[in-house]
Amino acid sequence: MFRLFTTLFVLSIGCLAAAAEESEGEPHEAFYQELEVQRQPQFRMQGIELSQQLHYQIVSWFQLYEPDAAGNQSVVQEIRDATLIAADPLSQTVFADALAQLKGRQLKYRVAADGSIFQFTGYVNRQDPVNVAAEDVTGMLVSNVIDEDGWKELALLTLFQPPKDSPGAKPFDQPTRHDWGSLGSWYGDTRFQRGKRRGKLQGFGFVRQLQYLPPGNDAKDAKPATALQVRDAKFVAERADGQIVFDTRSERVTTAHEWFSAKGTVTANVLGSDIVIELHERQQMAIRVKAERFVPRRP
């Protein structure tokens, strides 16, 4: 669930900073991950409607290191390629530049024995306003490539391991929380259920059982960094589910898909005036994992 505040005001692009520290030793496992994202953000404000159509691909090299005595494991994700496959005219330049900045960057994760991520470094959230104009509308654009919790959620899907103590058909849960910053947050559990098995490939379905938490007083009272300040927000998740295919021989995910859709309203102060913005976001994410290098897609 990426932070997706798409309006005519401020562009917030999630970017990465190269990790400063090198991992010790040699990785005991490495593989490529191909991430494909399709998004359709829409909003309505004071009778004005605007929509985006975004499709981009990110290819990463994952390196996994031996767990320590407590079972904690270091994982390094190096972004090898990031390509904008398609975009609407307003988003074309913004997202092409943002994706180009990701190439060669690193993210570092510390993964606990239970599969949760307890340390994450390498992410920098930028606030770069970009002026746009559409028909009679002028302003600035807000959007994210992938936010901090989004990177962690995608890594967890890629590194997914079914619990050893629950081999049967009984579902199992993992806690889920996604911070949307000034837009509030989502919290709850992700419930996994074993599905069909075909040879060595075991399917899993998952549903994110989410509750929305509006922004608190800290978000309302914080000094705005831009011309827009969020006063309040209300959202509901329409869809939050996905599927995983797990190779029981290699004990590694081969593919994962997730769908997320949410809609709601944001009350924001823009240049001293409060306005209500209606937002609707639909996302589809696909992950593929393999040992060989992916051939990047080009628009």
C-alpha positions as CSV (number, residue, x, y, z in Angstrom):
1,M,0.0,0.0,0.0
2,F,2.0,2.9,-1.2
3,R,1.4,6.4,0.1
4,L,-0.6,7.8,-2.8
5,F,-1.8,11.4,-2.2
6,T,-2.4,12.4,-5.8
7,T,-3.6,16.0,-6.0
8,L,-2.8,19.3,-7.8
9,F,-0.5,20.5,-5.1
10,V,2.8,18.9,-4.1
11,L,4.9,16.1,-5.5
12,S,6.2,13.7,-2.8
13,I,8.5,11.2,-4.5
14,G,9.9,8.4,-2.4
15,C,13.6,8.0,-3.3
16,L,16.4,6.0,-1.9
17,A,19.9,6.9,-0.7
18,A,22.7,4.5,-1.2
19,A,23.5,2.5,2.0
20,A,26.7,3.7,3.5
21,E,27.6,0.4,5.2
22,E,28.8,-2.7,3.5
23,S,27.4,-6.1,4.6
24,E,30.0,-8.3,6.3
25,G,30.9,-11.6,4.6
26,E,29.5,-13.1,1.5
27,P,25.8,-13.7,0.8
28,H,24.7,-17.3,1.0
29,E,21.9,-16.7,-1.5
30,A,21.1,-14.2,-4.2
31,F,18.4,-13.7,-6.8
32,Y,16.7,-11.2,-9.0
33,Q,13.4,-9.6,-8.3
34,E,11.2,-8.0,-10.9
35,L,8.5,-5.7,-9.6
36,E,5.8,-4.4,-11.9
37,V,3.4,-1.7,-10.6
38,Q,0.2,-0.4,-12.2
39,R,-1.7,2.5,-10.6
40,Q,-4.8,4.5,-11.4
41,P,-5.0,7.5,-9.0
42,Q,-8.1,9.7,-9.4
43,F,-9.3,12.8,-7.5
44,R,-12.0,15.4,-7.5
45,M,-11.7,18.9,-6.1
46,Q,-14.2,21.7,-6.4
47,G,-15.7,20.2,-9.5
48,I,-12.3,19.5,-11.1
49,E,-11.4,15.9,-11.9
50,L,-8.0,14.5,-12.6
51,S,-6.7,11.0,-13.1
52,Q,-3.3,9.4,-13.6
53,Q,-2.4,6.2,-15.4
54,L,1.0,4.8,-14.3
55,H,2.9,1.6,-15.2
56,Y,6.5,1.1,-14.1
57,Q,9.0,-1.8,-13.6
58,I,11.8,-2.1,-11.1
59,V,14.5,-4.8,-11.3
60,S,16.5,-5.5,-8.1
61,W,19.3,-7.9,-7.0
62,F,18.6,-9.4,-3.6
63,Q,21.5,-10.7,-1.4
64,L,20.7,-12.7,1.7
65,Y,23.3,-13.3,4.4
66,E,23.5,-16.1,7.0
67,P,21.3,-15.5,10.1
68,D,23.0,-14.7,13.4
69,A,22.6,-16.8,16.6
70,A,19.2,-15.1,17.3
71,G,18.0,-15.9,13.8
72,N,18.2,-12.4,12.5
73,Q,19.1,-12.1,8.9
74,S,20.6,-9.2,6.8
75,V,19.2,-8.6,3.3
76,V,20.5,-6.1,0.8
77,Q,18.4,-5.0,-2.2
78,E,20.2,-3.3,-5.0
79,I,18.1,-1.6,-7.7
80,R,19.6,-2.5,-11.1
81,D,16.9,-1.0,-13.4
82,A,13.8,1.2,-13.1
83,T,11.7,2.0,-16.1
84,L,8.5,3.9,-16.7
85,I,6.5,1.8,-19.2
86,A,3.5,4.1,-19.6
87,A,2.2,7.3,-18.0
88,D,-0.3,10.0,-18.5
89,P,1.1,13.3,-19.9
90,L,1.2,15.0,-16.5
91,S,3.1,12.2,-14.8
92,Q,5.5,11.3,-17.7
93,T,8.5,13.5,-16.9
94,V,8.0,13.4,-13.1
95,F,8.0,9.6,-12.8
96,A,10.6,9.0,-15.5
97,D,13.0,11.2,-13.5
98,A,12.1,9.7,-10.1
99,L,12.6,6.1,-11.4
100,A,15.9,7.0,-13.0
101,Q,17.2,8.2,-9.6
102,L,16.6,4.8,-8.1
103,K,19.1,2.9,-10.3
104,G,22.1,1.7,-8.4
105,R,20.6,2.5,-5.0
106,Q,20.5,0.1,-2.1
107,L,18.1,-0.8,0.7
108,K,19.1,-2.8,3.7
109,Y,16.8,-4.9,5.8
110,R,17.2,-6.8,9.1
111,V,14.7,-9.6,9.2
112,A,13.8,-11.4,12.4
113,A,13.4,-15.1,12.8
114,D,9.6,-14.7,12.6
115,G,9.9,-13.0,9.2
116,S,9.2,-9.4,10.4
117,I,11.5,-6.5,9.5
118,F,12.8,-4.7,12.5
119,Q,15.5,-2.5,10.8
120,F,15.4,-0.7,7.5
121,T,17.9,1.7,6.1
122,G,18.5,3.5,2.8
123,Y,15.2,5.2,2.2
124,V,14.9,9.0,1.9
125,N,11.5,10.7,1.5
126,R,11.9,13.8,-0.7
127,Q,9.4,16.7,-1.0
128,D,9.9,18.1,-4.5
129,P,7.1,20.4,-5.7
130,V,6.5,20.2,-9.4
131,N,4.3,22.7,-11.2
132,V,1.7,21.2,-13.6
133,A,-1.1,22.5,-15.8
134,A,-4.1,20.7,-17.2
135,E,-6.8,22.6,-19.1
136,D,-7.7,25.5,-16.9
137,V,-6.0,24.0,-13.8
138,T,-2.6,25.0,-12.5
139,G,-0.9,23.8,-9.3
140,M,1.5,21.2,-8.1
141,L,1.4,17.4,-8.2
142,V,1.5,14.9,-5.3
143,S,2.5,11.3,-5.8
144,N,4.9,8.5,-4.7
145,V,6.9,6.0,-6.6
146,I,7.0,3.7,-3.5
147,D,7.0,4.9,0.1
148,E,8.9,3.5,3.1
149,D,6.4,1.0,4.3
150,G,5.7,0.0,0.7
151,W,9.3,-1.1,0.2
152,K,9.1,-3.2,3.3
153,E,5.8,-4.8,2.4
154,L,7.2,-5.7,-1.1
155,A,10.3,-7.2,0.5
156,L,8.2,-9.2,2.9
157,L,6.2,-10.7,0.0
158,T,9.5,-11.5,-1.8
159,L,11.1,-13.1,1.3
160,F,7.8,-14.8,2.4
161,Q,8.3,-18.1,4.3
162,P,5.3,-20.2,5.5
163,P,5.6,-21.0,9.3
164,K,7.1,-24.4,10.0
165,D,4.7,-25.0,12.9
166,S,1.6,-24.6,10.7
167,P,1.9,-27.0,7.8
168,G,-1.8,-27.8,7.4
169,A,-4.7,-25.9,6.1
170,K,-5.1,-23.6,9.1
171,P,-4.7,-19.9,8.2
172,F,-2.0,-17.8,9.9
173,D,-1.7,-14.1,10.5
174,Q,1.0,-11.5,10.4
175,P,0.6,-8.0,11.9
176,T,0.3,-5.2,9.3
177,R,0.8,-1.4,9.7
178,H,1.3,1.1,6.9
179,D,2.0,4.8,7.7
180,W,0.6,7.3,5.3
181,G,2.2,10.2,7.2
182,S,-0.1,13.3,7.2
183,L,-2.9,11.2,5.7
184,G,-3.1,8.8,8.6
185,S,-2.3,5.1,8.7
186,W,-3.6,1.6,8.3
187,Y,-3.3,-1.2,10.8
188,G,-4.5,-4.8,11.3
189,D,-3.4,-8.3,10.2
190,T,-2.6,-10.0,7.0
191,R,-4.2,-13.5,6.9
192,F,-2.6,-16.1,4.8
193,Q,-4.4,-19.3,3.7
194,R,-2.8,-22.3,1.9
195,G,-4.3,-22.9,-1.5
196,K,-3.8,-25.5,-4.3
197,R,-0.5,-27.3,-4.7
198,R,0.8,-28.3,-8.1
199,G,4.0,-30.4,-7.8
200,K,6.6,-28.4,-6.0
201,L,4.6,-25.2,-6.2
202,Q,2.4,-24.3,-3.2
203,G,-0.1,-21.5,-3.6
204,F,-1.1,-19.1,-0.8
205,G,-3.8,-16.4,-0.8
206,F,-3.7,-13.5,1.6
207,V,-6.1,-10.8,2.7
208,R,-5.1,-7.6,4.5
209,Q,-7.7,-7.0,7.3
210,L,-7.2,-3.3,7.7
211,Q,-8.6,-0.5,9.8
212,Y,-7.9,3.1,8.9
213,L,-6.6,5.5,11.6
214,P,-7.1,9.2,10.7
215,P,-4.2,11.7,11.1
216,G,-3.6,12.8,14.7
217,N,-3.0,16.2,16.2
218,D,0.7,16.0,15.3
219,A,-0.3,15.9,11.6
220,K,-2.8,18.7,12.0
221,D,-0.6,21.0,14.1
222,A,2.6,20.4,12.2
223,K,4.0,23.4,10.3
224,P,3.4,22.6,6.6
225,A,6.4,22.1,4.4
226,T,4.5,23.2,1.4
227,A,1.5,25.2,0.3
228,L,-0.8,22.3,1.4
229,Q,-1.6,21.2,4.9
230,V,-3.8,18.2,5.6
231,R,-6.4,18.9,8.3
232,D,-8.3,15.6,8.3
233,A,-8.7,12.5,6.2
234,K,-11.1,9.6,5.9
235,F,-10.5,6.4,3.9
236,V,-11.9,3.0,3.4
237,A,-10.1,0.0,1.8
238,E,-12.2,-1.5,-1.0
239,R,-9.8,-4.3,-1.8
240,A,-6.5,-5.5,-0.1
241,D,-5.6,-9.0,-1.1
242,G,-3.2,-11.1,-3.1
243,Q,-1.6,-14.4,-4.1
244,I,1.8,-16.0,-3.6
245,V,3.3,-19.0,-5.4
246,F,6.0,-20.7,-3.2
247,D,8.6,-23.2,-4.5
248,T,8.8,-25.9,-1.8
249,R,12.1,-27.3,-3.1
250,S,14.0,-24.0,-3.3
251,E,12.0,-22.7,-0.3
252,R,11.6,-19.4,-2.2
253,V,8.7,-17.3,-3.6
254,T,8.5,-17.5,-7.4
255,T,5.7,-15.0,-8.0
256,A,3.4,-12.8,-5.9
257,H,0.5,-10.5,-6.9
258,E,-1.3,-7.9,-4.8
259,W,-4.3,-5.7,-5.4
260,F,-5.1,-2.6,-3.3
261,S,-7.9,-0.1,-3.8
262,A,-9.0,2.7,-1.4
263,K,-11.1,5.7,-1.6
264,G,-11.9,8.6,0.7
265,T,-11.7,12.3,1.4
266,V,-9.0,14.7,2.5
267,T,-9.7,18.1,4.1
268,A,-6.7,20.3,3.4
269,N,-5.7,23.9,3.8
270,V,-4.4,25.4,0.6
271,L,-3.0,28.9,0.8
272,G,-5.2,29.7,3.8
273,S,-8.4,28.1,2.5
274,D,-9.9,24.7,3.5
275,I,-11.0,22.4,0.6
276,V,-12.3,18.8,0.4
277,I,-10.6,16.5,-2.0
278,E,-12.1,13.1,-3.0
279,L,-9.5,10.5,-3.7
280,H,-9.7,7.1,-5.3
281,E,-6.6,4.9,-5.8
282,R,-6.3,1.5,-7.5
283,Q,-3.0,-0.5,-7.5
284,Q,-1.8,-3.8,-8.9
285,M,1.6,-5.1,-8.0
286,A,3.3,-8.2,-9.5
287,I,6.6,-9.7,-8.2
288,R,8.7,-12.4,-10.0
289,V,11.8,-14.0,-8.5
290,K,14.4,-16.0,-10.4
291,A,18.2,-16.6,-10.5
292,E,18.7,-15.2,-14.0
293,R,18.7,-11.5,-14.9
294,F,15.5,-10.1,-16.1
295,V,15.5,-8.3,-19.4
296,P,14.1,-4.8,-18.6
297,R,10.9,-3.8,-20.4
298,R,11.0,-0.6,-22.4
299,P,8.1,1.7,-23.2
